[in-house]
Amino acid sequence: DEPHSASRFRDWVATDYIAYYYEAEIEFAPPERGVDVGEAFTMRVRVINRSTQPIPLHCEAGAGVRLSMRLRAVTPNPHNLGERRFCATNMSLAAGEQTEIETDTYLIQTPGTYQFTADLVDENREHFFADMGSVITSRTLVVR
């Protein structure tokens, strides 16, 4: 193969390429029983670094990687309700390590079904991990 051939490039991607630190597993669960309108709740979110590089978690906005939680109303009136970002501590999360991040309090005032989507965002580059190939996690919550 020539040094810059397509087949050599494909081999490099398949065997040697390291996709920076944009691979993480995120686990969380909203209250299983659902919540009542106006009932306050928080969630504990576990982040596991599945990349080969450390993930630079940082609490200062624009300075590193933070947890992104997006909230969407599914019923009765589907629409996006926005995004909130969280962190636990400034740390370098090594490959294979995990940490837990607790969200701020949520208080939903309208009954319905809601979807939370968790992702990590590299605020230095404004890259969401999902946009870089990592799997996002979504969970549903019923508000009565």
C-alpha positions in Angstrom: 0.0 0.0 0.0 1.0 3.6 -0.6 1.6 5.6 2.5 -1.5 7.8 1.8 -3.9 5.3 0.2 -7.5 4.9 1.2 -7.0 1.3 2.4 -4.1 2.3 4.6 -6.2 5.1 6.1 -9.1 2.6 6.8 -6.6 0.2 8.5 -5.3 3.1 10.6 -8.8 4.1 11.7 -9.7 0.5 12.5 -6.5 -0.3 14.5 -4.6 2.8 15.7 -6.9 5.8 15.8 -7.8 7.1 19.2 -10.9 9.3 19.2 -9.7 11.7 21.9 -11.7 11.3 25.0 -15.2 11.4 23.5 -16.5 8.0 24.7 -18.4 7.7 27.9 -21.2 5.6 29.4 -23.8 7.5 31.3 -26.3 5.9 33.7 -29.1 7.6 35.6 -32.7 6.9 36.6 -35.4 9.5 37.3 -37.8 8.4 40.1 -39.3 5.1 38.9 -42.7 5.8 40.4 -42.9 9.2 38.7 -43.5 12.4 40.6 -46.4 14.6 41.5 -46.8 18.1 39.9 -44.5 20.4 42.0 -42.6 17.6 43.7 -38.9 18.4 43.9 -36.4 15.7 42.9 -32.7 15.3 42.0 -30.9 12.6 40.1 -27.6 10.9 40.6 -25.8 10.4 37.3 -22.9 7.9 36.9 -20.3 8.7 34.3 -17.9 6.0 33.2 -15.0 6.9 31.0 -14.9 4.3 28.1 -12.2 6.0 26.2 -8.4 5.5 26.4 -7.8 9.1 27.4 -8.6 10.9 30.7 -11.7 13.1 30.6 -11.1 16.6 32.1 -14.2 17.2 34.2 -14.4 20.9 35.2 -17.0 22.9 37.2 -16.2 26.3 35.7 -18.3 27.1 32.6 -16.2 27.0 29.4 -13.2 25.3 31.1 -13.6 21.6 30.4 -16.2 18.8 30.3 -19.5 19.0 32.1 -22.7 16.9 32.2 -25.5 18.1 30.0 -29.1 17.2 30.9 -31.7 18.1 28.3 -35.4 18.0 29.2 -38.2 17.5 26.6 -41.9 17.4 27.2 -43.3 14.3 25.3 -47.0 14.7 26.2 -49.4 16.4 26.2 -47.6 19.2 24.2 -44.3 18.0 22.8 -41.5 20.7 23.0 -38.0 21.2 24.3 -37.7 22.6 27.8 -34.0 23.4 27.7 -30.7 22.2 28.9 -28.9 22.4 32.3 -25.2 21.6 32.9 -23.7 20.1 36.0 -20.4 18.9 37.5 -19.3 17.2 40.6 -15.7 18.3 41.0 -12.7 19.4 39.0 -10.9 16.1 38.2 -9.3 14.1 35.5 -11.5 11.0 35.0 -9.0 8.3 33.9 -9.8 5.6 31.4 -12.2 3.0 32.9 -12.9 5.1 36.0 -16.3 6.4 37.0 -17.8 9.3 39.1 -21.2 10.4 40.2 -22.7 13.8 39.6 -25.9 14.9 41.4 -28.2 17.2 39.4 -29.7 20.4 40.9 -33.4 20.1 41.9 -36.0 19.7 39.2 -39.5 20.9 39.8 -42.0 20.3 37.0 -45.3 22.1 37.2 -47.3 20.5 34.3 -48.5 16.9 34.3 -47.3 14.8 31.4 -44.5 12.5 30.2 -41.0 14.0 30.0 -37.8 12.7 28.6 -34.4 13.5 30.1 -31.3 13.0 27.8 -27.8 12.9 29.4 -24.6 13.7 27.5 -21.2 15.1 28.2 -20.2 18.4 26.6 -16.6 19.6 26.0 -17.1 23.3 26.7 -13.6 24.1 25.4 -14.7 23.1 21.9 -18.5 23.0 22.4 -18.5 19.4 21.3 -21.2 17.1 22.7 -19.9 13.6 23.1 -22.9 12.2 21.1 -21.9 14.4 18.1 -18.4 12.7 18.4 -19.8 9.1 18.4 -20.5 8.5 22.0 -23.9 6.9 23.0 -26.3 9.2 24.8 -28.7 8.0 27.5 -32.4 9.0 27.7 -35.0 8.2 30.3 -38.7 8.9 30.7 -40.4 10.4 33.7 -44.2 10.6 34.3 -45.5 13.7 36.2 -49.0 13.3 37.6 
